[in-house]
Amino acid sequence: MILGMILGGICVFIAFVIYGYTLLDEDKQAKGVRKPRKKSDTDFRILDIKFDPPPGSTLKAHEQVRVTIKYAYSRPRGPLHFWARGEAPGKDGRYEPSSSELKSGHGTATRTFCLYEPGEVEGVRISVATLHGENLLNRTYPYKFTYVCNEEMEALADDGKNVRITDVRFKPPFPASLRSGTYIEVDIDYEVESEHGLDVWAIAVIDGDGSYASSDARVNGKGTVRRWVRVSEQYHLRRVCIAMVNIAGRSVLEEIIDVDYDIT
């Protein structure tokens, strides 16, 4: 399922997931047409990486691994996004969004990731991108972690199953022709019955470079939440997935919305 793809590997959806910004799909014709992308010039380099807990550790599902990097760069001059995520094919999990930016020069930054279920993290992928979504670094380091069952979270696996989306609105409305990197706002009307609330995402279903808003607060009851999606290269975007996940990391809703955006 799409959410599992994001959270499981690279998004709360990771094919693994949640890697959070790119979704993979075998049906490329149904999704859109990918066009050539430009390469970026950069001298970004990682000087050191530290983990807490250290590689080889065993954690309970949902417990976080903290990844801290020391870095240096002068090109490009602007700020950069940075993510760290555990690679565990077929497993659900999540990684911290790039809520703070890297600054040119020398610095340090920390991100977290976790699995939502028992499994093996086979490597840790470090990703760095410009604010326009151009990838500068995607490198997997062979550091491993083992996740075991978290009984407390398993008891909450069925929370929030009574949920529905009543309306979804896009700004700008489609059909539309947009420049790559343009934010597409997504307003989601929901009705949720949950003890702990649900995370909500809107995710562009693409096989290229893109990003989406993090779920910064869980929702409950009846209301509207705003998210955004962004495609960072030339592409014909045809589908957006609305997804909801409970506190135990279980997907309770995935709804595909047909759209029509020509990203140039």
N, C-alpha and C positions, 0 to 999 in steps of 0.2 A: 504494500500500500504506500501511497505517497508520503504520508506522515512518517511511516517507518523508514522510508528512504532518507528523509531529511534528518531525523533524529538519529537514526542508526548509524550513519556513517559520517556524513559530512555536515547536518542540520538538524528540530524535534522531529526532524524528519531526517534522518541521515540515510542514505541508501546504504551506507550506514546512515545518523542523525542526527542528528540534526546538524548538519553542518551548516545549515542555515542560509546558504545563499544560492546554491545551485541544485536543481533537481534533474535526475536522469530519467529517461523514458524511452522504451524501445519504439514506441509509435511516433517517430519524428514527423511523419506527415501530418498527424493530427495536431501536433504542437505548433509547428511553425517552421520557417526556413532560416537556417543559420547562415550568416554572411561572414566574409573574412574580417578579422579584427587586426588592429594595429598593435605593434609591439612597443613597450615602453623602455626607455633608457634609465637604468638605475645602478647605483653602486651600493645598494643596501646589503648589509652583511650582519650576521648574528655572531657575536663575540663569545657568548657563553649562554648555557641553558641550565636551569636548576628546577628540580621537581620536589613537591611536598604533597604526599609522602614520596620517597625515592622510588625509582623504577624497580620492579619486582615485588612491590607491595600488594597485599590483598586488602580489598575494601568491600564494604557493604554497598549494595545498589543505592544510588543517589548520593553517595559520598563523593566529594569533589577532589580532583587532582589539580593542584595549583602549578602552573607553568610560568616561570619568570625568565625573561630573556634580557641579555644586555646586547645592545645593537648600536650600529653607527651607519650614517648615510649622509650624503650631501646632494644627491640627485634621486628623485626630484626634490625641489626645495620645500614643497608643501607638506602638510601632515599626511600620515598614512594610517590605514586601519590594520589591525593585527588580530588574528584568531589562533587558538590552539585547540585541537580536537583529537579525541582518541579514535583510532580506526579499529572498528570491531564489526566486520561485515555481518549483516543479518540481525544485529542487536539494536535496540532502541536506546537512545541516550540524548544528551544535549551538550552544547558548549556555550560559553559566555559570549555574548555579542561584543563587538568592538565599541564599547560605550565611551572610551577615552582614546585619544589619537596619539600616535607616535610623532615626535617632533624631530626635525632634521638636526644633525649633530650626533652626540652620544647620549644614550639614555637607557632606562630599564622600563619594563612593562610586564604586567602579570595578567594571565587569563586562566580560566578554570574549565574543566569538562568533567563529565561523569557518564556512566551507563545507568539505565533504569532497570536493568535485569542482570542476572548472572551471565558472565561471559568473559572472554579474554580480549583485552586491548592489545592488538598486535603491533601497534606503532603509534606515534604521535605526530600529527601533521601540523606544521607551522605554515600559516598563510599570511601574506602581506599584500595589501592592495591600496591603490590611490583612492581618494574620496569619490572619484568618478567610476570606480569599480574595475580599474585596470589591474590585473594580477601582476605582481612583481616577484612573488616568491610562493611556491607550493612545494614544500619539501617534507618528506616523511622520515622521522628518526626512529630507529629500531628499539624504542623503549617500551617495555611491556608491563601491564598491570592486570590483576585478576579481580573480578567482581563476583561476589557471592550474594545469596538471597538476603534481602532486608525484610524480615517478617512484619515489621511495623508498617512499611509502605505497602506490602502485599495486601494487608488488611483493608487498604483504601482503594484497591484496584477498580472497584465498581462505582466509585463516587462520580457523580455528575453525568450519569448516563441519560438522564432526562433533560435533553437539550435540543433546541432547534434554532435555525437561522430564519428570520422572518423577512429580511430584505438585505440586499447588498448594492451599494452605489459607488460608482467610480468617478473620479475627477482627475483629469479631464474625461468627459464621457467618450465612449467609443462609438463608431470607428474614428480613429484619429492617427495622424502621422506625428511622431515625437522624435526629438533628438535623443541619442543614447545618453543614459545617465539621468533622464528626466524622472522625477518622482511621480508615481501614479498613486493618488490617495484612494483608500478603500474604506468606506464607512459600512460597518457591519451591525445590523440590528439583531439582537439575540434574546432568547429566553432560556435561562439556565437555572436548574435546581441542583445545588451542589453544597456539600458541607464545607469544602475548602476553596471553592472557586475553580475556574478553568483558565488556562493559558490560551490565547488566541493568536493565530498568525494568518496572514494572507501571503501566499507564495506564488511567484510566477513559475509556471511549469515550462521549463526550458532545458536545452542541452548546452547552453552557453553560460556566459558570465552574468550574474545578476545578484541582487541582494533584496532583503526585506526587513521590515521593522521588527525589532525584538518585542516579545510579550513582556512588557515592563510591569504589569500588574494583572492579577487574575480577576476575572469578571464573575458576577453572580447576579441572580435575579433577572430583571428585564431592563434593557438599555441599549446603548450604541457605543461601539468602540471604533477608533480610527487606527488603521494600519496603512502601510505603503509598500509598494513594490517598485523595483527599479531594474531595468535591463541595461547592461553596460557595453553593449555592442550592437551592430546592425542585426535586426531580427524581426520576424513577424510573430508577435505574441498573440496566441490564440486561446490560452487557458490560464486561469488563476485558481489556485486551490485555497479554500478557507478551511482551516483546521483548528480543532480544539483538543486540548490534552489536560487530563486531571493531574492532581498532585503526585500521584503514583507513576506518572509518565505514560499512562494508557491513553491511546487515542479514543475519543468518544464521538468525534464527528470529523468527517472529511467531505467537503462538498466542492465539486468542480464547477466553476463559472466560465462560460464561453465569453471571450472578449475579442476585440479586433483592433490591435495597435501595430502600426508599422513603425518600427524603431530604426531610425536612419543615422 
